[in-house]
Amino acid sequence: MRRIAQAIDVRSREIARLTGLTLPQLMVLEAVRSLGQVTTQELSREAAMSASTVVAVLDKLLAKGLVDRDRSLVDRRVVHTRLTAAGAEALKAAPHLLHPGFLAAFAELDDAERSQLARALHRIERLMTTAAPEVGPLRPASEEAGDGPDLTGGRPTH
């Protein structure tokens, strides 16, 4: 577990150096691109982050001009976020969240091995969130019924 956490930290710093964006910022940008005009609550679920964390990330993305936020005309309590042209360009230029070497090696595994690894990671995640329920789910609720986490980060693996 320590080595996995260290590998994630190294990749996170590499991406931040290349893009000027943190992993949470990229994850929220990806979620905004995926969902279109979206509320903070929906982003929170999609990015598997607390609403307060998403708001803090959105504040930074707004300051960088990568997203816009507007209040709903129907319900002024609701704020919608959408990607700007600069945000779309930042995502185009950003490297994949997972290292290309990992993606290539993972793609070479047969379907059964990929499914087995995904199920094992899903099980570890459930064990960790059961042991520390204040952490909450580490993946969107939309994956609850699936075979496990999306190891592609939502991007094509080719």
Residue, then its C-alpha position, 0 to 999 in steps of 0.5 A: m500500500r505504501r508503494i502504491a501511495q508513493a507511486i501516486d504521489v510521484r505521478s501527482r508531482e510530475i503532473a503538477r510540474l507539467t501542467g500547473l494543476t493538481l490531481p484533484q484539479l484535473m479530476v474536477l476538470e475531467a468531471v466538468r468536461s464529462l458532465g457538461q454544465v454541472t452542480t457542485q453536488e454532481l461534481s462531488r459524486e463524480a470526482a468522489m470528493s466532498a462538496s467542500t473540497v470540490v468548492a475549494v478546487l473550483d475556486k482555484l480553477l475559476a481563478k485560473g480561468l479554466v471554469d465558469r460558475d453561474r447561479s441557476l435562474v430557477d433556483r438561486r441557491v444552485v450554482h452551475t459550473r462549466l468548462t471554459a475554452a482554456g479549461a478544455e485546452a488544459l485538459k487536451a494538453a494534460p497527460h493521462l492521470l496514470h503513467p503511460g507505462f502502466l497503461a501499456a502494461f495493463a492493456e497487455l493483460d488479458d480480460a480475466e487478469r484486468s477483471q481480477l485486478a479491478r475486483a481486488l482493488h474494489r475489495i481493498e477500497r471497500l475494506m478501507t472505507t469500512a475501516a474508516p467510514e469518515v473517508g467515504p467512497l473513493r469512486p463515483a456511486s455510478e460504479e457501485a454495480g460495476d466490476g470495480p474502479d475505472l483504471t483508465g481515468g476515463r480516457p482511452t487506453h490506446 
